[in-house]
Amino acid sequence: MAKNDLISGSIWDEYSNQVIRRMDDPTHQGEITEERAKELGGKLIIADFGAESCGDAVRLYWCIEEGTNKILESKFKSFGCGTAIASSDAMAELCEGKTVDEAVKITNIDVEKALRDHPDVPAVPPQKMHCSVMAYDVIKKAAATYKGVDMESFETEVIICECARVTLGTIQEVIKLNDLKTVEEITDYTKAGAFCKSCIKPGGHEEKDIYLVDILNDVRAEMEQEKLKEAADASAAGSSTFDKMTIVQRIKTIDEVLDADIRPMLMMDGGNMEIIDIKENMPFYDLYIRYLGACNGCASGDTGTLYAIESVLKQKVDENIRVLPI
Amino acid sequence: MEVYLDNNATTKVDPEVFKAMEPFFCHIYGNPNSLHKFGAGTHPKMVEALDYLYSGINANDEDDIIITANATESINAVIKGIWVDKILNGNKNHIITSEVEHPAVTATCKFLESQGVRVTYLPVNEKGVLEAQQVADYIKEDTALVTIMWANNETGKLFPIKEIGQICKEAGVPFHTDATQAIGKVPVDVQDTNVNYLSFSAHKFHGPKGVGGLYIQKGFDLIPLLHGGEQMGGHRAGTVDVASMIGMGLAMKLATSQEALEYENTEVRRLRDKLENAILEIPETIVIGGKDNRTPNTTLISIRGVEGESMLWDMNQKTIGASTGSACASEDLEANPVMNAFGSDSELAHTGVRFSLSRFNTEEEIDYAIDVIKGAVARLRGISSSYAYTPKNHVSEL
């Protein structure tokens, strides 16, 4: 949040002139009839994507020259806000003259860029990026209809944020490599979730199969699992260091040292001790203990005995251990 | 011609109100809490303003009406005040509200849910209202507050406030109503309705923005949201915005007089109905929530095949201002929760356009608006993919 974000203006102020022109007078709006397709000497393809209940729906018409697979004419009809209409118009225009295989490569980002007045200034505000995504999807649907295949066959990777076209693999990788802990960090690293925000969590504009919050949870759980496995392997191999141990391993390690070197001494005097907790207070590990039996209330518990316990643990476990009696 | 049909969002300040406020900016500007004449000089008009507010909602002199910054503050003060008083410091943990309240209520309740409070959001029926009995069914031993709006901001539908008030009174549960959209449109009488707390905002009835009020019935407490000075009897700290308070008082007087309410319910209603009926002549248009039992200035119309924001865009090109809760018109991409709450037709959620009139609208404006709206619908349906291929039967209301 900063000064420029405190007073929000109309989203219409962020539309490019191209968007406005196409909203007011879309040049490729309309339909292609069977007669028209015949006249052009091509095959008519009609594809629908979206639904009125979702807020956006588009119908794309292509007339395709069958020998060359070239799109001779491209038109659209669209239910949606002004940016949906403008995006559909730009999308239909970008398709014309291309082969079907070339058209499938047109992404929502190409559509948005085609709507810019200036190469560096976005054509629509972030929350409107999803309108151009629909344009991308309907192209795939039309191409799939023409080729008689599933539209998913055009996607080689799972796209999580369609606005920014960020894949599942990329998101998983950045979480692991950078030890990311929040969705905001994922957005900072990848731009996923920065636009319409539907991919962040359920309840947004579009329903998704998987959300950033789920991916983050899954990857963090996987990382935690890997960490535990590493700790277990290191422990089994006897190569584990205190800082890499799990909390249970730490308690176990300390307890073993206490059993071997400290408790026999204390028990000889009718006393004992127990571990209450270990807290990381980097760079230190604070070990909270309670004296039992004769040690409880003994004057040496805060001086000589305490010093002896701490020295043994520092020497045998980790030099950053501090012992704190409660 | 410019036509403003978004009066449920805010209203134009009545010129008479503006004139009454003017001296308090540069001439009578003393702090009302000061002892000297510069401060004391504000008192007579402040007292007069308060009288108008009491009279406007028929409050008893023993009750309190405190001046706040807006209805949102009033609502927060009540709900969070109850939270502190009855929930944190007591043994109650439950609030009842409806699914179609203004975000000032629902967002505050959501916040309290995050703090462990149980909130019941009552659904509305196909007419967009809830039955008083629903409130009775959900009141429990630990219910600390019932908060239900008087009139809905999107549809104008009126809620059974009198009956709900009676139920709450019998159950011994405090009852708050957000009357922001009711004042100046229908009679609001706190003595006739068993309302314990009532919130309102001046800019919804031709007063200035940034000032509102909170009625508190005698015997009911309010823990201050703002601590500081002893203004407003200790209920709300901060120097009172004298000019705004005076503006709100006069605006209340002008909006709630018998003549004003009569004008609202005859002439404004006539113009609203004229606009509404003209739009309903277009096939496949419906009034969301139906035509009965609503404020006289509001209509929320679904125009099938026409997305709300694109309709607003076209009207704006012809200098007509209206509103839509449709997803694409706001930063939040959720569909309009009020329209979703009806639950009868998910497709409607993106096709609603709200027209809300005021006493300043004229016949000529409505005639012009009708022409523009018909042209815009024709253009947008010409582009629409959904309208062209999924025709439905024409019905006039839902």
Chai-1 contact restraints between the chains, C-beta under 6 A:
chainA,res_idxA,chainB,res_idxB,connection_type,confidence,min_distance_angstrom,max_distance_angstrom,comment,restraint_id
A,Q29,B,I383,contact,1.0,0.0,6.0,A-B,restraint_1
A,E52,B,E347,contact,1.0,0.0,6.0,A-B,restraint_2
A,E52,B,S386,contact,1.0,0.0,6.0,A-B,restraint_3
A,S53,B,S346,contact,1.0,0.0,6.0,A-B,restraint_4
A,S53,B,E347,contact,1.0,0.0,6.0,A-B,restraint_5
A,G55,B,A327,contact,1.0,0.0,6.0,A-B,restraint_6
A,G55,B,H350,contact,1.0,0.0,6.0,A-B,restraint_7
A,A57,B,S385,contact,1.0,0.0,6.0,A-B,restraint_8
A,A57,B,S386,contact,1.0,0.0,6.0,A-B,restraint_9
A,V58,B,S385,contact,1.0,0.0,6.0,A-B,restraint_10
A,R59,B,S385,contact,1.0,0.0,6.0,A-B,restraint_11
A,K77,B,S385,contact,1.0,0.0,6.0,A-B,restraint_12
A,S78,B,I383,contact,1.0,0.0,6.0,A-B,restraint_13
A,S78,B,S385,contact,1.0,0.0,6.0,A-B,restraint_14
A,F79,B,E307,contact,1.0,0.0,6.0,A-B,restraint_15
A,F79,B,S384,contact,1.0,0.0,6.0,A-B,restraint_16
A,F79,B,S385,contact,1.0,0.0,6.0,A-B,restraint_17
A,F79,B,S386,contact,1.0,0.0,6.0,A-B,restraint_18
A,G80,B,E307,contact,1.0,0.0,6.0,A-B,restraint_19
A,C81,B,E307,contact,1.0,0.0,6.0,A-B,restraint_20
A,C81,B,E309,contact,1.0,0.0,6.0,A-B,restraint_21
A,C81,B,S310,contact,1.0,0.0,6.0,A-B,restraint_22
A,C81,B,C328,contact,1.0,0.0,6.0,A-B,restraint_23
A,G82,B,S310,contact,1.0,0.0,6.0,A-B,restraint_24
A,G82,B,W313,contact,1.0,0.0,6.0,A-B,restraint_25
A,Q127,B,E331,contact,1.0,0.0,6.0,A-B,restraint_26
A,Q127,B,L333,contact,1.0,0.0,6.0,A-B,restraint_27
A,C196,B,L333,contact,1.0,0.0,6.0,A-B,restraint_28
A,H205,B,L333,contact,1.0,0.0,6.0,A-B,restraint_29
